[in-house]
Amino acid sequence: MSIQINPRTLLAAAMTAAVLLTATGCAVTRGQESVGAYIDDTSITTGIKARYIENKDVDASSITVETLNGTVQLAGFAKSAREKATAESIARNVSGVKAVSNQISIRP
């Protein structure tokens, strides 16, 4: 008794296997190890941005915030050294932040 496999079924099975083997997982990007790490980083970024909006000394629209594995990178422009320092201080005081790389430039 021999089993006949439809070529279309074989092709569909091979394509499904290829997708499953190369899929990276639910929303995990930038080399992060888990969905939990991605969610933690998103929460940190959101917390920092919210505090910038609440703080009258920081122009939230001029500073970008990115977080990867608890390390925060700040970039953009500040009007003064005080604004740059305040932005960094706010970021450092958000729960979950492990380190801050302050790449904010002071615009004259």
C-alpha contacts under 8 A as a table, 3 or more apart, distances in Angstrom:
res1	aa1	res2	aa2	distance
5	I	9	T	6.93
5	I	10	L	6.81
6	N	9	T	5.23
6	N	10	L	6.37
7	P	10	L	5.04
7	P	11	L	6.12
8	R	11	L	5.05
8	R	12	A	6.08
9	T	12	A	5.08
9	T	13	A	6.10
10	L	13	A	5.11
10	L	14	A	6.16
11	L	14	A	5.10
11	L	15	M	6.16
12	A	15	M	5.18
12	A	16	T	6.10
13	A	16	T	5.13
13	A	17	A	6.15
14	A	17	A	5.13
14	A	18	A	6.20
15	M	18	A	5.04
15	M	19	V	6.24
16	T	19	V	5.17
16	T	20	L	6.17
17	A	20	L	5.13
17	A	21	L	6.09
18	A	21	L	5.19
18	A	22	T	6.20
19	V	22	T	5.30
19	V	23	A	5.80
20	L	23	A	5.40
24	T	28	V	6.87
25	G	28	V	5.99
26	C	35	V	6.71
27	A	35	V	6.77
27	A	38	Y	7.65
28	V	31	G	7.50
28	V	32	Q	6.21
28	V	33	E	7.45
28	V	34	S	6.40
28	V	35	V	5.53
28	V	38	Y	6.20
29	T	32	Q	5.96
29	T	38	Y	7.58
30	R	68	L	7.93
32	Q	35	V	7.86
32	Q	37	A	6.63
32	Q	38	Y	6.71
32	Q	68	L	7.53
32	Q	69	N	6.99
33	E	37	A	6.80
34	S	37	A	5.28
34	S	38	Y	6.57
35	V	38	Y	5.06
35	V	39	I	6.23
36	G	39	I	5.09
36	G	40	D	6.10
37	A	40	D	5.01
37	A	41	D	6.12
37	A	69	N	6.33
38	Y	41	D	5.18
38	Y	42	T	6.18
38	Y	68	L	7.86
38	Y	69	N	7.69
39	I	42	T	5.06
39	I	43	S	6.11
40	D	43	S	5.06
40	D	44	I	6.22
40	D	70	G	7.65
40	D	96	G	7.59
41	D	44	I	5.07
41	D	45	T	6.20
41	D	67	T	5.33
41	D	68	L	6.02
41	D	69	N	6.32
41	D	70	G	6.02
42	T	45	T	5.16
42	T	46	T	6.09
42	T	67	T	7.16
43	S	46	T	5.13
43	S	47	G	6.03
44	I	47	G	5.09
44	I	48	I	6.23
44	I	67	T	7.06
44	I	70	G	7.58
44	I	94	V	6.79
44	I	95	S	7.14
44	I	96	G	6.64
44	I	97	V	6.95
45	T	48	I	5.26
45	T	49	K	6.23
45	T	65	V	6.13
45	T	66	E	6.28
45	T	67	T	6.04
45	T	72	V	7.77
46	T	49	K	5.18
46	T	50	A	6.07
47	G	50	A	5.17
47	G	51	R	6.28
47	G	94	V	6.80
48	I	51	R	5.18
48	I	52	Y	6.24
48	I	65	V	7.64
48	I	90	I	6.87
48	I	91	A	5.60
48	I	94	V	6.60
49	K	52	Y	5.01
49	K	53	I	6.32
49	K	60	A	6.73
49	K	65	V	7.27
50	A	53	I	5.17
50	A	54	E	6.38
51	R	54	E	5.01
51	R	55	N	6.14
51	R	90	I	7.11
52	Y	55	N	5.14
52	Y	56	K	7.85
52	Y	58	V	5.80
52	Y	59	D	7.02
52	Y	60	A	5.19
52	Y	87	A	7.21
52	Y	90	I	7.57
53	I	56	K	7.41
53	I	58	V	7.46
53	I	59	D	7.40
53	I	60	A	5.52
55	N	58	V	5.80
56	K	59	D	7.39
57	D	83	E	6.12
57	D	86	T	7.44
58	V	78	A	7.81
58	V	83	E	5.67
58	V	84	K	7.99
58	V	86	T	7.10
58	V	87	A	6.40
59	D	62	S	5.63
59	D	63	I	6.99
59	D	78	A	7.42
60	A	63	I	5.58
60	A	64	T	7.89
61	S	64	T	7.71
62	S	76	G	5.66
62	S	77	F	5.58
62	S	78	A	7.02
63	I	74	L	6.72
63	I	75	A	5.64
63	I	76	G	4.52
63	I	77	F	6.07
63	I	78	A	7.52
63	I	104	I	7.31
64	T	74	L	5.76
64	T	75	A	5.21
64	T	76	G	5.90
65	V	72	V	6.81
65	V	73	Q	5.86
65	V	74	L	4.96
65	V	75	A	6.74
66	E	72	V	5.67
66	E	73	Q	5.23
66	E	74	L	6.73
67	T	70	G	6.01
67	T	71	T	5.47
67	T	72	V	4.38
67	T	73	Q	6.25
68	L	71	T	5.29
68	L	72	V	6.59
70	G	96	G	6.12
70	G	97	V	4.91
70	G	98	K	5.12
70	G	99	A	6.86
71	T	97	V	6.15
71	T	98	K	5.47
71	T	99	A	4.73
71	T	100	V	5.80
71	T	101	S	7.55
72	V	91	A	7.53
72	V	97	V	6.88
72	V	98	K	7.81
72	V	99	A	6.17
72	V	100	V	4.72
72	V	101	S	6.13
73	Q	100	V	5.88
73	Q	101	S	4.73
73	Q	102	N	6.09
73	Q	103	Q	7.08
74	L	88	E	7.70
74	L	100	V	7.42
74	L	101	S	6.17
74	L	102	N	4.93
74	L	103	Q	5.51
74	L	104	I	6.06
75	A	102	N	6.68
75	A	103	Q	4.80
75	A	104	I	4.45
75	A	105	S	7.34
76	G	103	Q	7.30
76	G	104	I	4.98
76	G	105	S	6.21
77	F	104	I	5.39
77	F	105	S	4.86
77	F	106	I	5.63
77	F	107	R	6.00
78	A	81	A	7.30
78	A	83	E	5.84
78	A	84	K	5.68
78	A	104	I	6.57
78	A	105	S	6.15
78	A	106	I	4.83
78	A	107	R	5.92
79	K	83	E	6.52
79	K	84	K	7.91
79	K	106	I	5.74
79	K	107	R	5.42
79	K	108	P	6.72
80	S	83	E	5.26
80	S	84	K	6.46
80	S	106	I	5.75
80	S	107	R	7.21
80	S	108	P	7.76
81	A	84	K	5.04
81	A	85	A	6.13
81	A	106	I	6.58
82	R	85	A	5.12
82	R	86	T	6.02
83	E	86	T	5.03
83	E	87	A	6.09
84	K	87	A	5.22
84	K	88	E	6.39
84	K	104	I	6.43
84	K	105	S	7.85
84	K	106	I	7.35
85	A	88	E	5.14
85	A	89	S	6.10
86	T	89	S	5.01
86	T	90	I	6.10
87	A	90	I	5.26
87	A	91	A	6.30
88	E	91	A	5.10
88	E	92	R	6.17
88	E	100	V	7.12
88	E	102	N	6.51
89	S	92	R	5.15
89	S	93	N	6.35
90	I	93	N	5.35
90	I	94	V	6.79
91	A	94	V	5.59
91	A	97	V	7.41
91	A	100	V	7.15
92	R	97	V	6.17
92	R	98	K	7.88
92	R	99	A	7.12
92	R	100	V	6.51
93	N	97	V	7.43
94	V	97	V	6.00
97	V	100	V	7.49
